[in-house]
Amino acid sequence: FIQMLRRAKKRDILQLLRRAPEETRPFLVEAAVATQSVASLAALSEFLDFSKEPKSLLEKFLYTAAFSPRPSGELLHLILDKLDGKQLAAEIWETGIVAVGSLVGKLCQQKLCGLQQAVERGLETILRGLRGAEEEPRVVVHLLALGNTMLPRTIPTLLEHAEDGPTAVTAAAASALRRFPAPHVSSKVKRVMRRIFHQKRKNYDKTCRLAAAEILLDSQPLAVDVINILLATSEMETEMATFLLLKVQSSLRDPRHPAKKIRKDIMGDPRINNYHFFSKVGISSSFSGPLTVTQDLNSTFGLDLLFLEGGFLRKSVSDFSLLSQGQRLCVAQVTFEAQGMESMMGENLSEGEEEPELTAAMSATFFDVQLRPIVFFQGYTDLMAKVLLSSGEPTSVVKGNLLLMDHHQVIALQSGLQVTVKLQGGLGLDISADMDVSIWEQELKTSVSARGSLAMDFQAELDSPLLQATLRSQTDVETSMHFDTKLRFSSSPVLMCLQLREEQAPYR
């Protein structure tokens, strides 16, 4: 369909979009964005009215742009024009800012930072929005958009918010900083992370301290930092200490992890290398292991579960990653967070810790693009309304078709002949998540369902006056995974069930 649209004129694409049935319109918008021809972008610009179109169609357009493998400056320019100076629904504005961050980052990866005026305009739009944001959720979304850019010059801004902001802002800034490759995690970044973890200036929420510890562990860690992190667990609550000890142990065991090099230095310290030190009895856990291992590619699954002292789930992170040639791609990472459950369950807060608002939310990253967070409920009144009026339907996180690969190359052979190589790869993705809190049954259920279909089309053509030859290969694979957690907190200890299901993957 993309190949067809690349040959079409603006008026034909526009007519197609306007006359299409409502159910097929999202697919046409996805294809038009992936085409990225002058005609298709002009047709989209005229067709999409951000003040009238359904929110679902506009979100589809913005996310398709955000996932584009090699976006153009014109696509970013189109989105900035659509967002500029308009009164938009909160969801559309947030999705738009996240998409702008992704496009700025990808254009800079193509070495177009100084060449495309839209890149500077996009970055300035995010920074201006961050400076003017008064509400905490707005600040968080702008920080996540900065994380999508992965530009080193944004690090000072992220550090400032990480150290001085409230809990949600600190967590978002730390999450953005974690995405930078190790060479960009400078000594200044590490100093700030040490101050957050060891609470030198003020008290921080446990999730913020753990995020700071993970940055110190993942970025060419120093033995002294790892030893100090481990020694600090002696003064922590059982669950947080258990989680952190397992996180460090998992890092030291992983042959690809940078902490592997300093294992001898750490385990040579008698204060740490003893049975008593590692014998914490909490139920929190941190696990990472391989799903598939080949000569060229490793795929891993990681699961982090942080519980409160009374057994309630505070945060869960499920992560699917690909590692190849020293590069890491976060294919899917889904995070559930619940706050303020301590007061509802009659638990006492830690000393110096503020009582947070009762909240449950989810955030997700797919193919290194951070999506806007989804809030299930905020406040006790909202929770009761959701419990009483719940439809039972899962929340769609991302659903649609993405062009992942789009490559065209002419290769001159030694014989003087030329070969034209074309490669296209598309992904159909449907990811939904659900969180169900039952006050009456005293149960918490979370579920993440991820279904994907990958299709690749490879073609090599040799064309000369004497000889014509074509080699064509078509591959497609379907897969689905389901991750469920169920907690019953009506009695102590809390009963917990975790299930990861993987269905058969047909490969053709």
C-alpha positions in Angstrom: 0.0 0.0 0.0 2.9 2.3 0.8 4.5 1.6 -2.6 1.2 2.5 -4.2 0.9 5.7 -2.3 4.4 6.8 -3.2 3.3 7.0 -6.8 0.0 8.8 -6.0 -0.8 12.6 -6.2 -2.0 14.7 -3.3 -5.6 14.9 -4.6 -5.9 11.1 -5.0 -4.6 10.5 -1.4 -6.9 13.2 -0.1 -9.9 11.7 -1.9 -9.0 8.2 -0.6 -8.9 9.5 3.0 -12.1 11.4 2.8 -14.1 8.6 1.1 -12.8 5.7 3.1 -15.2 3.9 5.6 -14.5 4.9 9.2 -13.1 1.5 10.2 -10.4 1.6 7.5 -9.4 5.2 7.9 -6.8 4.6 10.7 -5.0 2.2 8.4 -4.9 4.7 5.6 -3.6 7.4 7.9 -0.8 5.0 9.1 0.1 4.2 5.5 0.1 7.9 4.5 2.4 8.8 7.4 4.8 5.9 6.5 4.9 7.0 2.9 6.3 10.4 3.8 6.1 11.7 0.2 5.4 15.4 -0.4 2.0 14.5 -1.7 1.0 12.3 1.3 2.1 14.8 3.9 0.2 17.6 2.1 -2.9 15.4 1.9 -2.6 14.6 5.7 -2.1 18.3 6.5 -5.4 19.2 4.7 -7.3 16.1 5.9 -6.5 16.1 9.7 -8.4 18.8 11.6 -7.1 18.7 15.2 -10.1 20.5 16.5 -12.7 18.1 15.0 -11.3 14.6 14.3 -11.8 11.8 16.7 -9.1 11.6 19.4 -8.4 8.0 18.5 -7.5 8.9 14.8 -5.3 11.8 15.9 -3.4 9.6 18.4 -3.0 7.0 15.7 -1.4 9.7 13.4 0.9 11.0 16.1 2.1 7.6 17.3 2.7 6.4 13.8 4.9 9.4 13.2 6.7 8.8 16.5 7.6 5.2 15.5 8.7 6.2 12.0 12.2 4.6 11.4 13.6 7.5 9.3 11.4 10.5 9.7 11.7 13.6 7.6 11.9 17.2 8.8 8.7 17.9 6.9 6.8 15.3 9.0 8.0 17.0 12.2 7.1 20.4 10.7 3.6 19.2 10.0 3.1 18.0 13.6 4.4 21.2 15.1 2.1 23.3 12.9 -0.9 21.1 14.1 0.0 21.6 17.8 1.0 25.2 17.6 -1.3 27.7 19.4 -4.4 25.5 19.5 -6.7 24.5 22.3 -6.4 20.7 22.2 -7.6 17.8 24.4 -5.0 16.9 27.0 -4.4 13.5 25.6 -3.7 14.8 22.1 -1.4 17.5 23.4 0.6 15.0 25.5 0.8 12.4 22.7 1.9 15.2 20.4 4.7 16.4 22.7 5.9 12.8 23.1 5.9 12.3 19.3 7.8 15.6 18.8 10.5 14.3 21.2 10.8 11.0 19.3 11.1 12.8 15.9 13.7 15.3 17.2 15.8 12.4 18.5 15.6 10.3 15.3 16.4 13.3 13.1 19.5 14.0 15.2 20.5 10.4 14.9 20.4 11.0 11.1 22.9 13.9 11.6 20.2 16.4 10.6 20.2 18.5 13.9 21.8 21.6 12.5 20.4 21.2 9.0 16.7 21.0 9.8 15.0 24.1 11.2 12.2 22.0 12.5 14.5 20.1 14.9 15.4 23.3 16.8 11.8 24.4 16.8 10.7 21.0 18.1 13.3 21.0 20.9 12.4 24.6 21.9 8.7 23.7 21.9 9.4 20.9 24.5 11.6 23.1 26.6 9.2 26.1 26.5 6.4 23.8 27.5 8.4 22.4 30.4 9.2 25.9 31.7 5.6 27.0 31.5 4.1 23.8 32.9 2.4 24.3 36.3 0.6 21.0 36.8 2.7 18.0 37.7 1.4 15.7 35.0 2.3 18.3 32.3 5.9 18.6 33.7 6.2 14.7 33.7 5.1 14.4 30.0 7.5 17.1 28.9 10.4 15.3 30.7 9.4 12.1 29.0 9.5 13.9 25.7 13.0 15.2 26.5 14.0 11.5 27.2 12.7 10.6 23.7 15.1 13.1 22.2 18.1 11.5 23.9 20.1 14.7 23.3 23.1 15.2 25.6 22.4 18.9 25.9 19.2 18.2 27.7 20.9 16.4 30.6 21.4 19.5 32.8 17.7 20.2 32.6 16.8 16.6 33.5 19.3 16.7 36.4 17.7 19.8 37.8 14.3 18.3 37.8 15.6 14.9 39.1 17.1 16.5 42.2 14.6 19.2 43.1 11.3 18.1 41.8 8.4 16.3 43.6 8.2 12.5 43.5 6.6 12.0 40.0 8.9 14.7 38.5 12.0 13.1 40.0 10.9 9.7 38.8 10.2 10.9 35.2 13.6 12.8 35.0 15.5 9.8 36.3 13.6 7.5 33.8 14.7 9.9 31.0 18.3 9.9 32.2 18.4 6.1 32.3 17.9 6.0 28.5 21.2 7.7 27.7 24.2 5.5 26.7 26.9 5.0 29.3 29.4 7.5 27.7 26.8 10.4 28.4 26.4 9.5 32.1 29.2 11.8 33.3 30.7 12.3 36.7 28.3 15.2 37.3 25.3 12.9 36.6 26.7 10.3 39.0 27.2 12.9 41.7 23.5 13.9 41.5 22.4 10.3 41.5 24.5 9.6 44.6 22.9 12.6 46.4 19.4 11.3 45.5 20.1 7.7 46.5 21.8 8.6 49.8 19.3 11.4 50.4 21.9 14.1 51.0 19.6 17.1 50.5 16.1 15.8 51.2 14.1 12.6 51.6 13.1 10.9 48.3 10.5 8.3 47.5 11.8 4.7 47.4 11.2 4.4 43.6 13.2 7.6 43.0 16.1 6.3 45.1 16.0 2.9 43.2 16.0 4.7 39.8 19.2 6.6 40.9 20.8 3.4 42.1 20.0 1.7 38.7 21.7 4.6 36.8 24.8 4.2 39.0 24.7 0.4 38.4 24.2 0.4 34.6 26.7 3.1 33.5 30.3 1.9 33.9 29.8 1.5 37.6 32.5 2.2 40.1 33.2 -0.5 42.8 32.9 2.1 45.5 29.4 3.1 44.3 28.1 -0.5 44.2 29.6 -1.2 47.7 28.0 1.9 49.1 24.6 1.0 47.6 24.9 -2.5 49.1 25.9 -1.2 52.5 23.0 1.3 52.5 20.5 -1.7 52.3 21.3 -2.4 56.0 19.3 0.7 56.9 16.4 0.2 54.5 13.0 -1.4 54.9 13.0 -5.1 54.1 11.3 -4.9 50.8 13.4 -2.1 49.3 16.6 -3.8 50.6 15.5 -7.2 49.1 14.8 -5.6 45.7 18.1 -3.8 45.6 20.2 -6.8 46.6 18.6 -8.9 44.0 19.1 -6.1 41.4 22.8 -6.0 42.2 23.2 -9.8 42.2 21.4 -10.0 38.8 23.9 -7.4 37.4 26.9 -9.2 38.7 25.8 -12.5 37.3 25.0 -11.2 33.8 28.1 -11.7 31.6 27.1 -8.7 29.4 26.6 -6.2 32.3 29.3 -3.6 32.9 29.2 -4.4 36.7 30.7 -7.9 35.8 34.2 -6.3 35.6 34.2 -5.1 39.2 32.7 -8.3 40.7 35.9 -9.3 42.4 36.3 -5.9 44.0 32.8 -6.0 45.4 32.8 -9.6 46.6 36.3 -9.1 48.1 34.7 -6.8 50.8 34.1 -9.0 53.9 31.3 -6.6 55.0 29.3 -7.7 52.0 30.4 -11.2 51.0 28.7 -13.1 53.9 25.6 -15.1 54.3 24.0 -12.7 56.8 24.2 -9.7 54.4 22.3 -11.4 51.5 19.7 -13.2 53.7 16.9 -10.7 53.3 13.4 -12.2 53.5 11.2 -9.8 51.5 8.9 -10.8 48.6 10.2 -8.1 46.2 12.1 -9.5 43.3 14.3 -8.5 40.3 14.9 -11.0 37.6 16.4 -10.9 34.1 17.0 -13.9 31.8 17.3 -14.9 28.1 14.3 -15.8 26.0 16.2 -16.5 22.8 20.0 -16.7 22.2 21.6 -16.9 18.8 25.0 -16.1 17.4 23.9 -12.6 16.4 21.0 -11.7 18.7 19.9 -12.1 22.3 16.4 -11.4 23.4 15.8 -11.1 27.2 12.9 -10.8 29.5 13.2 -8.9 32.8 10.7 -8.5 35.6 11.0 -6.2 38.6 8.4 -6.3 41.5 8.7 -3.9 44.4 6.3 -4.4 47.3 5.3 -2.3 50.3 6.1 -3.6 53.7 2.5 -4.8 54.1 2.7 -6.8 50.9 0.9 -4.4 48.5 2.5 -4.1 45.0 4.1 -0.6 44.7 5.7 -1.0 41.2 6.0 -3.7 38.6 8.2 -3.5 35.4 8.1 -6.1 32.7 10.8 -5.6 30.0 11.5 -7.3 26.6 14.8 -6.3 25.0 17.0 -7.2 22.1 20.8 -7.1 22.3 23.0 -7.3 19.2 26.4 -5.9 18.2 26.7 -4.1 21.5 23.4 -2.3 21.0 20.3 -2.6 23.1 16.8 -2.1 21.8 13.9 -1.9 24.3 11.2 -3.7 22.3 8.5 -3.3 25.1 8.6 -2.1 28.7 5.4 -1.8 30.7 5.4 -0.3 34.1 2.5 -0.4 36.6 2.7 1.9 39.7 0.3 2.2 42.7 0.7 5.0 45.3 -1.1 5.8 48.5 -2.2 2.3 49.2 -0.5 2.4 52.6 -3.1 4.6 54.2 -5.9 2.6 52.6 -4.5 -0.6 54.1 -3.8 1.1 57.5 0.0 1.0 57.1 2.4 3.5 58.6 4.6 5.6 56.3 8.3 5.7 56.6 9.8 8.5 58.7 10.0 11.7 56.7 7.9 10.3 53.8 5.0 12.4 52.6 1.6 10.7 52.2 1.0 10.4 48.4 -2.4 10.7 46.7 -4.1 7.4 46.0 -3.1 6.7 42.4 -2.6 3.8 39.9 -1.0 4.4 36.6 0.8 2.7 33.8 3.6 3.9 31.4 5.0 2.1 28.4 8.0 2.2 26.1 8.0 0.5 22.7 10.9 0.4 20.3 12.7 3.0 22.4 9.8 5.4 22.2 8.3 6.4 25.5 4.5 6.8 25.3 2.4 9.1 27.4 1.4 7.6 30.8 -2.1 6.2 31.4 -3.8 7.0 34.8 -6.3 4.3 35.9 -7.5 6.3 38.9 -6.4 9.3 40.9 -7.9 9.9 44.3 -10.2 7.7 46.4 -13.4 9.2 44.8 -12.1 8.4 41.3 -11.2 4.8 42.4 -14.7 4.2 43.8 -16.2 5.6 40.6 -14.0 3.3 38.4 -14.8 0.3 40.6 -18.6 0.9 40.4 -18.7 1.9 36.7 -15.9 -0.4 35.4 -16.7 -1.8 31.9 -14.3 -4.7 32.4 -12.6 -3.8 29.0 -8.8 -3.6 29.0 -7.2 -0.2 28.2 -5.6 -0.1 24.7 -2.0 1.2 25.1 -1.0 1.1 21.4 -2.6 -0.5 18.4 -1.8 -0.2 14.8 0.6 -0.8 11.9 4.2 0.6 11.9 6.8 0.7 9.1 9.9 -0.5 10.9 12.3 -0.9 8.0 12.4 1.0 4.7 15.7 0.6 2.9 16.7 1.2 -0.8 20.3 0.8 -2.0 22.1 0.4 -5.3 25.3 -1.7 -5.1 28.0 -1.6 -7.8 29.5 -5.1 -8.3 33.1 -5.7 -9.2 32.0 -6.9 -12.7 30.5 -3.4 -13.4 26.9 -4.6 -13.1 24.5 -3.0 -10.6 22.2 -4.6 -8.1 19.2 -2.7 -6.6 18.3 -3.9 -3.1 15.0 -3.1 -1.4 13.9 -4.0 2.1 10.6 -3.2 3.8 9.5 -4.4 7.2 6.1 -3.8 8.8 4.8 -4.5 12.3 1.2 -4.9 13.3 1.0 -4.3 17.1 -1.9 -4.6 19.6 -0.9 -4.0 23.2 -3.5 -3.6 26.0 -3.3 -3.4 29.7 -5.7 -3.6 32.6 -5.6 -3.0 36.3 -8.5 -4.2 38.4 -8.8 -3.3 42.1 -11.5 -5.1 44.0 -12.2 -3.4 47.4 -14.8 -6.1 48.2 -12.7 -9.1 47.4 -9.5 -7.3 48.5 -7.7 -8.3 45.3 -5.5 -6.5 42.7 -5.2 -7.9 39.2 -2.9 -6.5 36.5 -2.6 -7.9 33.0 -0.6 -6.9 29.9 -1.4 -8.5 26.5 1.0 -8.0 23.6 0.2 -9.3 20.1 2.5 -8.6 17.2 2.8 -9.6 13.5 6.1 -8.8 11.7 6.3 -9.0 7.9 9.5 -8.4 5.8 9.8 -8.1 2.1 13.3 -8.3 0.6 14.1 -7.9 -3.1 17.4 -7.8 -5.1 17.4 -7.0 -8.8 20.2 -7.3 -11.3 19.3 -5.5 -14.5 21.6 -5.2 -17.6 21.2 -5.3 -21.4 22.3 -9.0 -21.4 20.9 -10.3 -18.2 17.9 -9.8 -15.8 17.6 -11.6 -12.4 15.4 -11.0 -9.4 15.7 -12.6 -5.9 12.8 -12.1 -3.6 12.2 -13.2 -0.1 9.0 -12.8 2.1 8.9 -13.6 5.8 6.2 -13.1 8.4 5.9 -14.2 12.0 3.1 -13.8 14.5 3.5 -13.9 18.3 1.7 -13.0 21.5 2.6 -12.8 25.1 0.4 -12.3 28.2 1.7 -11.3 31.6 -0.7 -11.4 34.6 -0.3 -10.7 38.3 -2.9 -11.4 40.9 -2.6 -10.3 44.6 -5.0 -11.1 47.4 -4.3 -9.0 50.4 -7.3 -10.1 52.6 -4.9 -12.0 54.9 -1.2 -11.9 55.9 1.1 -12.9 54.3 -0.3 -11.5 51.0 -1.0 -14.2 48.4 0.6 -13.6 45.0 0.4 -15.3 41.6 2.4 -14.4 38.5 2.0 -15.8 35.1 3.8 -15.3 31.8 2.1 -17.0 28.9 3.6 -17.2 25.4 1.4 -18.6 22.6 2.8 -20.5 19.6 4.5 -18.3 17.0 3.8 -19.3 13.4 6.8 -18.4 11.1 6.5 -18.5 7.4 
